[in-house]
Amino acid sequence: MAEEDDDISVSNSFDAWARCMSSRYQRDRLYRYGNFEPCSAQWKDIGIVMKAKWARTKEEKEDLLNQTFYRKNLGGDQSKSPTAGVIWELKEKPSWEYGK
């Protein structure tokens, strides 16, 4: 049986899919881009994360998690945010660093 891993959360993947399917997200998507999001990438992430949860080695887990839509397109990189450049512009220097 696979060991518990705090980095792997099926519920977070499910939440991302549910948020994508929400009427508010779809309305905003329609307004910004003129089409609806199919949310198939988020649905696929749920399956990948479930496989990673049961992977035997850390390397296998990491390989699976690196295939997810979240890691490829969002992760912690703000420049990959779906609202960057559409709603707000990225700053080279954050505002909290101007006074230094």
C-alpha angles and dihedrals in degrees: 000000000000120000122244115268122192092205092063114074121168089184091058090052091047090049091052090052093046091049090051091051093049119113092234093055091045091049091051091047091051091050095047102038107014095242143072125257112241091207091212091131091056091047091051089051090061090059093045092050091049089052090048090051089062098038114125101219134044090234091055090049092050092048091052094045091050087060093061122110089235095057094042098045110020121010112135096320109112092196088068093054113126089231097048108112092006102064102006138014122235116245121219090217120031115239093244089064097055095085094056 
